[in-house]
Amino acid sequence: MPKTLYTTAVAAAIGAASWAASAQSATYVIDPTHTFVTFEVDHLGISTNRGRFDKKEGTVQFDRAGKTGKVELTIDTASINTGTAQFNRHLQSKDFFNSAEYPSAKFVADQFRFDGDKVSEVAGTLTLLGQTHPVVLKAKRFNCTQHPMLKREVCGGDFETTIQRSRWGMDYGLKMGMADDVKLLIQVEAIKQ
């Protein structure tokens, strides 16, 4: 094979391999209208307090074939919504989220674990009240599909974990018998760009 033809063939093969590798990884933007971050916490053994954060944004890098990914999800802590304005204000105060000083919480992850071709866990860190600690979200459901109206691929699922809020310095009410364990439920959908 002539040298120039060989060089051209090798360059084409390398280019094709690079394109194939990059084609596997895609960027997805979190759809805020189909993404909800909610919490549940025991209230003095009487009932369960629930709430959600109305404002959130983020991106996902996802390579299904390579079984890798990255997530960045930012939550506006002042957007907490329990359905009761007075309770919202207390949760925004220094007793809990201190939203004036720490207006956002952030989950960042770069470890995707799979069960077959489905994401089973996403491991990363949660930054809250200026402190960062590891968190693992377990997938209760995960799927990617072509969205019939958007005409683009959408990936998402239902994830959950339980954290001890005191790890982040949120210890209001613990001495009065309020629960430390908080269950986080994250329903997320992200649209391929």
BELFENRA-V447197 format. One record per residue. N is the residue number from 1. RES is the residue in one small letter. PHI is phi as a letter, one per 40 degrees, with the letter a starting at -180 (none if undefined). OMEGA is omega in whole degrees, -180 to 180 (* if undefined). D_CENTER is the distance of its C-alpha to the mean C-alpha in whole Angstrom. Layout:
N|RES|PHI|OMEGA|D_CENTER / N|RES|PHI|OMEGA|D_CENTER
This chain:
1|m|none|178|52 / 2|p|d|-174|53 / 3|k|d|-178|51 / 4|t|c|178|49 / 5|l|c|178|48 / 6|y|c|-180|47 / 7|t|c|179|45 / 8|t|c|180|44 / 9|a|c|179|43 / 10|v|c|180|41 / 11|a|c|179|39 / 12|a|c|180|38 / 13|a|c|179|37 / 14|i|c|179|35 / 15|g|c|180|33 / 16|a|c|179|33 / 17|a|c|179|31 / 18|s|c|179|29 / 19|w|c|-180|28 / 20|a|c|180|27 / 21|a|c|-178|25 / 22|s|c|180|23 / 23|a|c|-179|23 / 24|q|c|-178|21 / 25|s|c|-179|18 / 26|a|b|177|16 / 27|t|b|178|14 / 28|y|b|177|12 / 29|v|b|-178|11 / 30|i|c|180|9 / 31|d|c|-176|12 / 32|p|c|180|12 / 33|t|c|178|15 / 34|h|b|177|13 / 35|t|b|-179|9 / 36|f|b|174|10 / 37|v|b|-178|9 / 38|t|b|178|12 / 39|f|b|174|14 / 40|e|b|178|17 / 41|v|a|179|20 / 42|d|c|178|23 / 43|h|b|175|26 / 44|l|f|180|29 / 45|g|g|-177|29 / 46|i|c|-176|30 / 47|s|a|180|27 / 48|t|b|173|23 / 49|n|c|179|22 / 50|r|b|176|19 / 51|g|a|179|17 / 52|r|a|175|14 / 53|f|b|-174|13 / 54|d|c|-178|14 / 55|k|b|178|13 / 56|k|a|179|10 / 57|e|a|178|9 / 58|g|i|-180|8 / 59|t|b|176|9 / 60|v|b|168|8 / 61|q|b|-173|12 / 62|f|b|176|13 / 63|d|b|-176|16 / 64|r|c|-179|17 / 65|a|c|-180|20 / 66|g|c|-179|20 / 67|k|f|177|17 / 68|t|b|177|15 / 69|g|a|176|11 / 70|k|a|179|9 / 71|v|b|168|6 / 72|e|b|-180|6 / 73|l|b|179|5 / 74|t|b|-177|8 / 75|i|b|176|10 / 76|d|c|-174|13 / 77|t|c|178|15 / 78|a|c|-179|18 / 79|s|c|180|17 / 80|i|c|-175|17 / 81|n|a|177|19 / 82|t|b|-175|21 / 83|g|g|180|23 / 84|t|b|-174|26 / 85|a|d|-179|26 / 86|q|c|178|28 / 87|f|c|177|25 / 88|n|d|-179|22 / 89|r|c|179|25 / 90|h|c|179|25 / 91|l|c|178|21 / 92|q|c|-174|21 / 93|s|c|180|24 / 94|k|c|179|25 / 95|d|c|-176|25 / 96|f|b|-172|21 / 97|f|c|-180|19 / 98|n|f|-173|21 / 99|s|c|179|20 / 100|a|c|-179|23 / 101|e|c|-179|22 / 102|y|b|-174|19 / 103|p|c|-180|17 / 104|s|a|170|14 / 105|a|b|-176|11 / 106|k|b|173|9 / 107|f|b|179|6 / 108|v|b|-178|7 / 109|a|a|175|8 / 110|d|b|178|11 / 111|q|b|176|12 / 112|f|b|176|11 / 113|r|b|-173|14 / 114|f|b|167|16 / 115|d|b|-171|19 / 116|g|g|179|21 / 117|d|b|-179|19 / 118|k|b|174|16 / 119|v|c|179|13 / 120|s|b|179|13 / 121|e|a|172|11 / 122|v|b|-177|8 / 123|a|b|179|10 / 124|g|a|-179|9 / 125|t|b|175|10 / 126|l|b|175|9 / 127|t|b|-176|12 / 128|l|a|-179|14 / 129|l|f|177|18 / 130|g|g|179|18 / 131|q|b|-178|17 / 132|t|b|179|15 / 133|h|a|180|14 / 134|p|c|178|13 / 135|v|a|175|10 / 136|v|b|176|10 / 137|l|c|178|8 / 138|k|c|180|11 / 139|a|c|173|11 / 140|k|c|177|14 / 141|r|a|176|14 / 142|f|a|178|13 / 143|n|a|171|15 / 144|c|b|-179|16 / 145|t|a|175|19 / 146|q|c|-178|21 / 147|h|c|-174|20 / 148|p|c|-180|24 / 149|m|c|-179|24 / 150|l|c|-178|22 / 151|k|f|176|23 / 152|r|b|178|20 / 153|e|c|175|18 / 154|v|b|176|15 / 155|c|b|178|12 / 156|g|i|-180|10 / 157|g|i|176|10 / 158|d|b|-178|10 / 159|f|b|177|8 / 160|e|a|175|10 / 161|t|a|173|11 / 162|t|b|179|14 / 163|i|b|171|15 / 164|q|b|-174|18 / 165|r|c|-179|18 / 166|s|c|177|21 / 167|r|c|179|19 / 168|w|c|179|18 / 169|g|g|179|21 / 170|m|c|-172|21 / 171|d|b|180|24 / 172|y|d|173|26 / 173|g|g|-178|28 / 174|l|c|180|27 / 175|k|c|178|31 / 176|m|c|179|32 / 177|g|g|176|30 / 178|m|c|-174|27 / 179|a|c|174|24 / 180|d|c|-178|22 / 181|d|c|177|19 / 182|v|b|177|16 / 183|k|c|177|14 / 184|l|b|179|11 / 185|l|b|-176|10 / 186|i|b|174|7 / 187|q|c|-176|9 / 188|v|b|170|7 / 189|e|b|-178|10 / 190|a|b|-172|10 / 191|i|b|180|14 / 192|k|c|-179|16 / 193|q|c|*|18
